Amino acid sequence: MGSSTHGSWLGSYEYDKQRRFAQEVKKGAVVYDIGAHVGYYTLLAPVLVGCTGKVVAFEPLPRNLRYLRHHLALNHITNVTVIEAVASQNGGTAFFDEGPDSSMGFVSEHGCLTVKAVSLDELYSAGAIPAPGFIKMDIEGGEYKALIGAQNLLSNTHPVIFLSTHGLEVHSKCCELLNGVGYTLRALIEADALNTDELIVKHG
């Protein structure tokens, strides 16, 4: 309590999405939680993948990271690696706007906070992260740049992606990129892929 909305500790937060996530993620899988916030999906994923699976959580905001690490410790979760960074097109640094609340921070040239930026392709090629079976991505408009920085990984490992997009332009660009590397896009909940901001994306 206090770290996020009441729905998070009640279990009602993004109810349909979390149910679909639980149906898809398998024992022994590797899950990336990109935009982990305080750990709602980062806590759910280890239960789903079990002791043989792994979770990699990406979160840049110091306030959220404190809660995230505390929640992992409270739940005695040991198979999560936390990467204190935003996923983007290239590695380096980025300016970050903390947004109106802790769940809505985003990369912005006008942001007053400097955070680390990483490319998933660079991390994967360096052996710093394992190949993903599943990716949950919700990063307040940074989705397209993060996918650009993961094109080789997506082309070679074909993870299932739970993608939240922010804005029509970002959504369109993400759809075009994913179609270009062989993915089929479906709306997570009743809609079509072009008229939703919640997608489940599978290769082939």
Secondary structure, DSSP 8 states (H G I E B T S, - for coil): --SS-HHHHHT-TTHHHHHHHHHH--TT-EEEEES-TTSHHHHHHHHHH-TT-EEEEE---HHHHHHHHHHHHHTT--SEEEE-SEE-SSSEEEEEE--SSTT--EE-TT-SEEEEEE-HHHHHHTTSS---SEEEEE-TT-HHHHHHTTHHHHHHH--EEEEE--SHHHHHHHHHHHHHTTEEEEESSSS-GGG-SEEEEEE-
